Amino acid sequence: MTDRTEPVLLKTEIKHLQALLRAAVSHFQTGEDAAGIKNLSSAMEELERLVEISQNSWQPQIDLNLLLPSVRRLYFYMKNQDITGITDLLNDTVYPLTEKWIKGRDDT
């Protein structure tokens, strides 16, 4: 990966993560919890890949100090089977973080 291809790859990956997050939230809001969990699982795999790409990039875009508290809360909600908590966290915290990541990349 070069400093020219890196921003394009990250933006594409972030947009894929956003689509998975939106799908999970939508499924949870309509009571389709199994589909929501499937999308959430895919989103977490995508997030893991994104963090790895970002941390190995020329200019890391993902601030782990902002992300990790959300991941901890997500684990808590999942452990307690709190679908409302998961939905709110994804919609109100995680998705807005992805928007910041894209904006950080648009200035390149």
C-alpha positions as CSV (number, residue, x, y, z in Angstrom):
1,M,0.0,0.0,0.0
2,T,1.3,3.4,-0.9
3,D,0.5,6.8,0.5
4,R,-1.6,7.4,-2.6
5,T,-3.7,4.2,-2.5
6,E,-4.1,4.1,1.3
7,P,-6.7,6.8,1.6
8,V,-8.9,5.2,-1.1
9,L,-8.7,1.8,0.5
10,L,-9.5,3.1,4.0
11,K,-12.4,5.1,2.8
12,T,-13.8,2.1,0.9
13,E,-13.4,-0.1,4.0
14,I,-15.0,2.5,6.2
15,K,-18.0,2.9,3.9
16,H,-18.4,-0.9,4.0
17,L,-18.4,-0.8,7.8
18,Q,-21.0,1.9,7.8
19,A,-23.3,-0.2,5.6
20,L,-23.0,-3.1,8.0
21,L,-23.7,-0.8,11.0
22,R,-26.7,0.7,9.3
23,A,-28.0,-2.8,8.4
24,A,-27.5,-4.0,12.0
25,V,-29.3,-1.0,13.5
26,S,-32.2,-1.3,11.0
27,H,-32.6,-5.0,11.8
28,F,-32.5,-4.4,15.5
29,Q,-35.0,-1.6,15.3
30,T,-37.5,-3.8,13.4
31,G,-37.1,-6.8,15.8
32,E,-35.0,-8.9,13.4
33,D,-32.4,-9.6,16.1
34,A,-30.9,-12.7,14.3
35,A,-30.2,-10.6,11.2
36,G,-29.0,-7.7,13.3
37,I,-26.5,-10.0,15.2
38,K,-25.2,-11.4,11.8
39,N,-24.6,-7.8,10.5
40,L,-23.1,-6.8,13.8
41,S,-20.7,-9.8,13.7
42,S,-19.7,-8.8,10.1
43,A,-19.2,-5.2,11.2
44,M,-16.9,-6.2,14.0
45,E,-14.8,-8.3,11.6
46,E,-14.7,-5.3,9.3
47,L,-13.8,-3.0,12.2
48,E,-10.9,-5.3,13.2
49,R,-9.6,-5.2,9.7
50,L,-9.9,-1.4,9.6
51,V,-8.1,-1.0,12.8
52,E,-5.2,-3.1,11.5
53,I,-5.0,-1.2,8.3
54,S,-5.1,2.1,10.1
55,Q,-2.5,1.2,12.6
56,N,-0.2,0.1,9.9
57,S,-0.8,3.1,7.7
58,W,1.3,6.2,7.0
59,Q,-1.2,8.3,9.0
60,P,-3.3,6.2,11.4
61,Q,-6.8,7.5,11.3
62,I,-8.5,5.5,14.0
63,D,-8.0,6.8,17.5
64,L,-8.1,3.7,19.7
65,N,-8.6,5.9,22.8
66,L,-12.0,6.9,21.3
67,L,-12.9,3.5,20.0
68,L,-12.1,1.2,22.9
69,P,-14.6,2.6,25.4
70,S,-17.3,1.9,22.8
71,V,-16.1,-1.6,22.2
72,R,-16.1,-2.2,26.0
73,R,-19.7,-0.9,26.2
74,L,-20.7,-3.1,23.3
75,Y,-19.3,-6.1,25.0
76,F,-21.3,-5.2,28.1
77,Y,-24.5,-4.8,26.2
78,M,-24.0,-8.1,24.3
79,K,-23.2,-10.0,27.5
80,N,-26.5,-8.6,28.9
81,Q,-28.4,-9.2,25.7
82,D,-29.4,-5.5,25.7
83,I,-30.5,-5.0,22.1
84,T,-31.6,-1.5,22.8
85,G,-28.2,-0.6,24.2
86,I,-26.4,-2.2,21.3
87,T,-28.6,-0.3,18.8
88,D,-28.2,3.0,20.5
89,L,-24.4,2.6,20.8
90,L,-24.0,1.7,17.2
91,N,-26.2,4.5,16.0
92,D,-25.2,7.2,18.4
93,T,-21.5,6.5,19.0
94,V,-19.9,4.0,16.6
95,Y,-21.4,5.3,13.4
96,P,-20.5,8.9,14.2
97,L,-16.9,7.8,14.8
98,T,-16.8,6.3,11.3
99,E,-17.9,9.7,9.9
100,K,-14.9,11.3,11.7
101,W,-12.6,8.8,10.2
102,I,-13.8,9.6,6.7
103,K,-13.6,13.4,7.3
104,G,-10.1,12.9,8.5
105,R,-9.3,11.1,5.2
106,D,-10.9,13.7,3.0
107,D,-8.3,16.3,3.7
108,T,-5.6,14.3,1.9
